[in-house]
Amino acid sequence: MYASYSPRDLFAELDRLQRHMQRALDLSPSIRGFARDGFPALNVGGTPQTLEIYAFAPGVDASTLEVGLERGLLTIAGERQTELPDEQSKSAVHIHERFRGRFSRTLSLPDDADPEQVSARLRDGILHITVQRRASAQPRRITVQ
């Protein structure tokens, strides 16, 4: 009827519950994105001149991808299809773990991102988006006289 927890099990379960709740409540979008898992998986980094975003989207056709930038929010959306037997065939699917369907991810870009200087390309299932930083935001050295 009742699960008995030793103190060690109870604290481990409380710790797991706290981490799960923290992830669920962390809704602040930023350059690091949401704390939740999502598709496509993202790597975000940058240099002093650019922001580099890599979206790992195997099996996604470039014609279904949409990349948009509006008011500092970069949105990656699309659709991924999987090859499953149709209903008329006599095949059965026992395990289907690969995500299929529509997806969307949104990132908030920093203020120095230049919305006029964005490029995106898909190669081998990896969408690479480069956003240039504004020239006025570039670090520069000032000579002291």
C-alpha positions in Angstrom: 0.0 0.0 0.0 2.5 2.6 1.1 6.0 2.9 -0.2 8.6 2.9 2.5 11.5 5.3 1.9 14.7 5.2 3.9 16.0 8.7 4.7 18.5 8.4 1.9 15.8 7.5 -0.6 13.5 10.2 0.6 16.1 12.9 0.2 17.1 11.7 -3.2 13.4 11.7 -4.2 13.0 15.3 -2.9 16.1 16.4 -4.7 14.8 14.9 -8.0 11.4 16.6 -7.4 13.1 19.9 -6.7 15.2 19.8 -9.9 12.1 18.8 -11.9 10.1 21.7 -10.5 12.9 24.1 -11.1 13.1 23.1 -14.8 9.3 23.4 -15.1 9.3 26.9 -13.6 12.3 28.3 -15.4 10.5 30.2 -18.2 13.0 33.0 -18.8 14.0 32.9 -22.4 17.5 34.2 -23.1 20.4 33.6 -25.4 20.7 30.3 -23.5 17.1 29.4 -24.4 14.6 27.7 -22.2 15.8 25.2 -19.6 13.5 22.6 -21.0 14.4 19.9 -23.4 13.3 20.5 -26.9 13.6 19.7 -30.5 15.9 20.5 -32.2 18.7 20.4 -29.7 20.6 23.7 -29.7 24.2 24.8 -29.2 24.6 28.6 -28.8 27.8 30.4 -28.7 29.6 33.4 -30.2 32.6 35.5 -30.9 33.0 39.2 -30.5 31.7 39.7 -34.0 29.0 37.0 -34.3 26.4 34.8 -32.5 26.6 31.2 -33.7 23.5 29.0 -33.3 23.6 25.3 -34.2 20.3 23.4 -34.3 20.6 19.6 -34.6 17.7 18.5 -36.8 18.4 15.2 -38.5 15.8 14.1 -40.9 14.4 17.6 -41.4 14.0 18.8 -45.0 15.3 22.3 -45.7 12.0 23.2 -47.4 10.1 22.7 -44.2 12.4 24.9 -42.1 11.5 28.5 -41.2 13.9 30.8 -39.5 12.6 34.2 -38.4 13.8 37.1 -36.4 11.4 39.6 -34.9 11.9 42.1 -32.1 15.0 40.3 -30.9 13.4 36.8 -30.9 14.9 34.2 -33.2 12.5 31.4 -34.0 13.3 28.1 -35.6 10.3 26.1 -36.8 9.7 23.2 -39.1 8.4 19.7 -39.5 10.0 16.3 -39.4 8.5 13.3 -41.0 9.4 9.7 -40.3 9.0 6.7 -42.4 6.5 4.4 -40.8 4.5 1.6 -42.4 1.1 2.8 -43.7 -2.1 1.5 -42.3 -2.8 -0.7 -45.3 0.5 -2.7 -44.9 0.6 -5.7 -42.6 3.6 -4.3 -40.7 3.4 -3.4 -37.1 5.4 -0.7 -35.2 6.4 -1.9 -31.7 8.6 0.9 -30.7 8.6 4.4 -32.1 11.0 6.7 -30.3 11.8 9.3 -32.9 10.0 12.5 -32.7 7.9 13.5 -35.7 5.7 16.5 -36.4 5.8 20.2 -36.1 8.4 21.9 -33.8 9.4 25.4 -32.8 12.2 26.8 -30.7 12.6 30.5 -29.7 15.6 32.3 -28.4 15.9 35.8 -27.2 19.0 37.5 -28.8 21.1 40.1 -27.1 20.6 43.8 -27.9 23.8 44.0 -30.0 22.5 41.4 -32.6 22.0 42.9 -36.0 18.7 41.7 -37.5 19.9 42.7 -41.0 22.9 40.4 -40.9 21.6 36.9 -40.4 22.4 33.8 -42.5 21.2 30.2 -42.2 22.3 27.0 -43.9 21.4 23.3 -43.4 24.0 20.7 -43.9 24.0 17.0 -42.8 21.1 17.7 -40.5 22.7 20.6 -38.7 21.2 24.1 -39.2 23.9 26.7 -38.7 22.6 30.3 -38.1 25.1 33.2 -37.9 23.9 36.5 -36.5 26.4 39.4 -36.9 26.8 41.8 -34.0 26.4 45.5 -34.6 29.6 47.3 -35.4 28.8 49.9 -32.7 28.9 47.2 -30.1 32.3 45.9 -31.1 35.0 46.4 -28.5 37.7 48.8 -29.6 40.9 50.2 -28.2 41.1 53.9 -27.5 44.6 55.4 -27.6 45.4 57.6 -24.6 47.3 60.8 -25.5 
